Amino acid sequence: MIYSISVIAGLENIARQEINSLIGDTKQFKIILRKPQRIVFQYTGSPKDLLSLRTAEQLFLVVQHIPNMTRSRRSLTAISSSLTRFNFAKTFDCCRQVGIKIRKRIQFRVMTRMSGFRNFQKRDLQQIIERSLIDRGWQLTRSGSGIDVWAEMYGEDAYISIRLSKPDMAQRSYKQTSVPHTLKPTIASSMVRLSQPQPNDIFLDPMCGAGTILLERAFAGRYRFLIGGDLSEGALDATKRNFGRQHQPRQFIHWDAQSLPIQTNSVDKIACNLHIDENKSNLPQLYRKVLTEFETVIKPGGKMVLLSMQPTLLNKILKQQESMKTRQQVGINVGGKRGRIFVVHCY
């Protein structure tokens, strides 16, 4: 079967690596197409396994790939003809495997995406899909109780897909509460993956907010100890609520990241969203202070994964640190703004 996942812009390679890690057996998996925010791949295993992907925003089953699309309205006719002839038996079996109920009269709704200039609009594409499926006896609904059919056109390719994941796949059940600057779990999971988690990690988030990075590290596998802290007591309360009683051992401390009460050379990994709410003129000094603290508490050979919305400034300061070497930079979209993740090795 052919599947696709949607991801946050910039995280495509990390998502591909997670798929490889999850599946393991490369004979079951083959990348077909990689585009910004989208990976299309062939997989012969159970679709239920793919729902555990933590870097994916959504999971789709590709029903039809229709090539040779043009800007002409004849492309709409080609899509309609393809759906008219298609046998949905295997598609419905796949839906059932992930818990989607298939009623005798199938209820559905259609979402569309298009890129590039066309002689028709998204609404025209939506209507041709709806008409084709209604002619097959399906029932159009505006509620969320039916199958979500996605029609997407990129360049000369059209994809008709069914969403297998719930709309909130990218969110997590642990998210009981949030605070300003809380990271999306998919970004936090990607940062954890970039830290290359190990079972003996003492893992620190010095500005933990609602604890999303720490929780994603907890779900990534075994660790020795989790430490989180924040200047905001409200943020620490949110972290404790999101953690509940699970994921021990861990410790959450009220502190200022510019003065960490942690033993020198005691931490293996640091992952942090540098969400400093200060005037931009003060950021150089603040960045230098927190990096000095990070340098003090991390072990030689440790690794830091830092997200900044002021990447040019952070990059400049990191280059001035003799004991820090930036090994990787990943540009990403954070709430419509461009940020960058830095993977830093410490010596």
Stockholm file with secondary structure:
# STOCKHOLM 1.0

chainA/1-347         MIYSISVIAGLENIARQEINSLIGDTKQFKIILRKPQRIVFQYTGSPKDLLSLRTAEQLFLVVQHIPNMTRSRRSLTAISSSLTRFNFAKTFDCCRQVGIKIRKRIQFRVMTRMSGFRNFQKRDLQQIIERSLIDRGWQLTRSGSGIDVWAEMYGEDAYISIRLSKPDMAQRSYKQTSVPHTLKPTIASSMVRLSQPQPNDIFLDPMCGAGTILLERAFAGRYRFLIGGDLSEGALDATKRNFGRQHQPRQFIHWDAQSLPIQTNSVDKIACNLHIDENKSNLPQLYRKVLTEFETVIKPGGKMVLLSMQPTLLNKILKQQESMKTRQQVGINVGGKRGRIFVVHCY
#=GR chainA/1-347 SS CEEEEECCTTCHHHHHHHHHHHHCCGGGEEEEEEETTEEEEEECSCHHHHTTCSSCSEEEEEEEEECCCCSSTHHHHHHHHHHHHCCCHHHHHHHHHTTCCCCSSCEEEEEEEECSCCSSCHHHHHHHHHHHHHHTTCEECSSTTSEEEEEEEETTEEEEEEECSCTTTTSCTTCSCCCTTCCCHHHHHHHHHHTCCCTTCEEEETTCTTSHHHHHHHHHSCCSEEEEEESCHHHHHHHHHHHTTCSCSEEEEECBTTBCCSCTTCEEEEEEECCCCSCGGGHHHHHHHHHHHHHHHEEEEEEEEEEESCHHHHHHHHHTCTTEEEEEEEEEEETTEEEEEEEEEEC
#=GC SS_cons         CEEEEECCTTCHHHHHHHHHHHHCCGGGEEEEEEETTEEEEEECSCHHHHTTCSSCSEEEEEEEEECCCCSSTHHHHHHHHHHHHCCCHHHHHHHHHTTCCCCSSCEEEEEEEECSCCSSCHHHHHHHHHHHHHHTTCEECSSTTSEEEEEEEETTEEEEEEECSCTTTTSCTTCSCCCTTCCCHHHHHHHHHHTCCCTTCEEEETTCTTSHHHHHHHHHSCCSEEEEEESCHHHHHHHHHHHTTCSCSEEEEECBTTBCCSCTTCEEEEEEECCCCSCGGGHHHHHHHHHHHHHHHEEEEEEEEEEESCHHHHHHHHHTCTTEEEEEEEEEEETTEEEEEEEEEEC
//
